[in-house]
Amino acid sequence: MSLNRSEKAAVISDVAVQVAKSQTLALAEYRGLTVEQLNKLRVDARAKGVYLHVLKNTLARRAVAGTPFESASESMVGPLIYGFSEDAVAAAKVIADFAKTNDKLVIKGGAFSGKALDVDGVKALASIPSREVLLSQIAMLLQSPIASFARVVDALAKKKGGGAEAEAPAAEAAPAA
């Protein structure tokens, strides 16, 4: 079913809104996937904050024109599903994870920070831990020296306290005899 001019303009503006909020674009060919598989992919994407949509390539090119994602225009060929995400790795991760379990979803490319990504680039981006994981790793790195220092101080306190406690029971035992 073809769209009339106003419907096409609405699709372009909807995608342009998503493009403006996004950091990453991931493209994949979905030829051969069943409706059930596509729905599962969409549910996974929605849960991770990824805008996933099947678009006409000409409409997608118009929506990304003049944006950092314009560099991916050359990859926009064939039946594609487009994944946009505000999180830098979420779109790539959703598509790459689904492609691991389903060989009919073929990663075609993407864009990040104004640079076009090839298949390996999208997979590399997908292998980066999510923002939350990276923040927790940084927190652990910052906490580690403090925790080590606290353990050393505690061990010193116990050592000094342990020596005094050892003398006190011996002193108490002598008068009782």
C-alpha positions as CSV (number, residue, x, y, z in Angstrom):
1,M,0.0,0.0,0.0
2,S,1.5,3.3,-1.1
3,L,1.4,6.4,1.0
4,N,0.1,9.7,-0.2
5,R,2.2,12.9,0.1
6,S,0.8,14.0,3.5
7,E,1.3,10.5,5.0
8,K,4.9,10.4,3.7
9,A,5.5,13.8,5.3
10,A,4.1,12.5,8.6
11,V,6.5,9.5,8.4
12,I,9.5,11.7,7.6
13,S,8.7,14.1,10.5
14,D,8.1,11.2,12.9
15,V,11.5,9.7,12.0
16,A,13.2,13.1,12.1
17,V,12.0,13.5,15.7
18,Q,13.6,10.2,16.6
19,V,16.8,11.1,14.7
20,A,17.1,14.3,16.6
21,K,17.0,12.5,19.9
22,S,19.3,9.6,18.9
23,Q,23.0,8.9,19.1
24,T,23.0,5.7,17.1
25,L,21.5,4.2,14.0
26,A,21.7,0.5,13.1
27,L,20.4,-1.0,9.9
28,A,19.5,-4.6,9.2
29,E,17.9,-6.6,6.4
30,Y,14.9,-8.5,7.7
31,R,14.1,-10.5,4.6
32,G,12.8,-14.0,5.5
33,L,11.7,-13.1,9.1
34,T,8.3,-14.1,10.2
35,V,5.8,-11.6,11.7
36,E,6.3,-13.4,15.1
37,Q,10.1,-13.0,14.9
38,L,9.7,-9.3,14.0
39,N,7.3,-8.8,16.9
40,K,9.8,-10.4,19.2
41,L,12.5,-8.1,17.9
42,R,10.2,-5.0,18.4
43,V,9.4,-6.1,22.0
44,D,13.1,-6.4,22.8
45,A,13.8,-3.1,21.2
46,R,11.0,-1.3,23.0
47,A,12.2,-2.7,26.3
48,K,15.7,-1.3,25.7
49,G,14.5,2.2,24.5
50,V,15.2,1.6,20.8
51,Y,13.0,3.0,18.2
52,L,12.7,0.2,15.6
53,H,10.8,0.8,12.4
54,V,10.6,-0.6,8.9
55,L,10.8,2.3,6.5
56,K,11.0,3.0,2.8
57,N,14.6,3.8,2.1
58,T,13.8,7.1,0.3
59,L,11.8,8.3,3.3
60,A,14.6,7.3,5.6
61,R,17.1,9.1,3.5
62,R,15.0,12.3,3.6
63,A,14.5,12.0,7.4
64,V,18.3,11.7,8.0
65,A,19.3,14.4,5.5
66,G,21.4,17.1,7.2
67,T,21.9,15.0,10.3
68,P,24.9,13.0,11.5
69,F,23.2,9.8,10.3
70,E,23.3,11.0,6.7
71,S,26.6,9.2,6.4
72,A,24.7,5.9,6.5
73,S,22.6,6.8,3.4
74,E,24.8,4.5,1.1
75,S,23.8,1.5,3.2
76,M,20.1,2.2,2.8
77,V,19.4,-0.4,0.1
78,G,17.0,-3.3,0.2
79,P,14.3,-4.2,2.8
80,L,15.7,-2.7,6.0
81,I,14.6,-2.2,9.6
82,Y,16.0,0.9,11.2
83,G,16.9,1.1,14.8
84,F,17.5,4.5,16.5
85,S,18.6,4.9,20.1
86,E,19.4,7.6,22.6
87,D,21.8,5.2,24.3
88,A,25.0,5.0,22.2
89,V,25.0,1.1,22.1
90,A,21.4,0.1,22.6
91,A,20.3,0.0,18.9
92,A,23.4,-1.9,17.8
93,K,23.1,-4.3,20.7
94,V,19.5,-5.1,20.1
95,I,20.0,-5.8,16.4
96,A,23.3,-7.7,16.9
97,D,21.9,-9.9,19.7
98,F,18.9,-10.8,17.7
99,A,21.1,-11.5,14.6
100,K,23.1,-14.0,16.7
101,T,20.1,-16.1,17.3
102,N,18.4,-15.6,14.0
103,D,20.5,-15.9,10.8
104,K,17.8,-14.2,8.6
105,L,18.4,-10.8,10.2
106,V,21.5,-9.5,8.4
107,I,23.2,-6.4,9.8
108,K,23.9,-4.0,7.0
109,G,25.5,-1.0,8.7
110,G,24.7,2.0,10.8
111,A,26.0,5.4,12.0
112,F,27.4,6.8,15.2
113,S,28.8,10.3,15.8
114,G,28.5,11.3,12.2
115,K,30.5,8.3,10.9
116,A,29.1,5.4,8.9
117,L,29.6,2.0,10.4
118,D,30.0,-1.2,8.5
119,V,28.8,-4.6,9.7
120,D,32.0,-5.0,11.9
121,G,31.5,-1.5,13.3
122,V,28.0,-2.2,14.4
123,K,29.1,-5.5,16.0
124,A,32.0,-3.7,17.8
125,L,29.6,-1.0,19.0
126,A,27.2,-3.7,20.2
127,S,30.0,-5.4,22.2
128,I,30.5,-2.2,24.3
129,P,28.8,-2.5,27.7
130,S,25.7,-0.4,28.2
131,R,25.9,3.0,29.9
132,E,24.7,1.7,33.2
133,V,27.3,-1.1,33.3
134,L,30.1,1.4,32.4
135,L,28.9,3.8,35.2
136,S,28.9,0.9,37.7
137,Q,32.4,-0.1,36.6
138,I,33.6,3.5,37.1
139,A,32.0,3.6,40.5
140,M,33.8,0.4,41.4
141,L,37.1,1.8,40.2
142,L,36.6,5.0,42.3
143,Q,35.5,3.0,45.3
144,S,38.3,0.5,45.1
145,P,41.1,2.7,46.5
146,I,38.9,4.0,49.3
147,A,37.8,0.5,50.2
148,S,41.4,-0.7,50.2
149,F,42.5,2.2,52.4
150,A,39.6,1.4,54.8
151,R,40.7,-2.2,55.0
152,V,44.2,-1.2,55.8
153,V,43.1,1.2,58.5
154,D,40.8,-1.5,60.0
155,A,43.6,-4.1,60.0
156,L,45.9,-1.7,61.7
157,A,43.3,-0.9,64.3
158,K,42.6,-4.6,64.9
159,K,46.4,-5.2,65.2
160,K,46.8,-2.5,67.8
161,G,43.6,-3.4,69.5
162,G,44.4,-7.1,69.4
163,G,47.7,-6.6,71.2
164,A,46.0,-4.6,74.0
165,E,43.3,-7.2,74.4
166,A,45.8,-10.0,74.6
167,E,47.6,-8.2,77.5
168,A,44.4,-7.5,79.4
169,P,43.2,-11.1,79.8
170,A,46.7,-12.1,81.0
171,A,46.7,-9.4,83.6
172,E,43.3,-10.4,84.8
173,A,44.3,-14.1,85.0
174,A,47.3,-13.4,87.2
175,P,45.4,-11.8,90.2
176,A,42.9,-14.6,90.1
177,A,45.5,-17.3,90.7
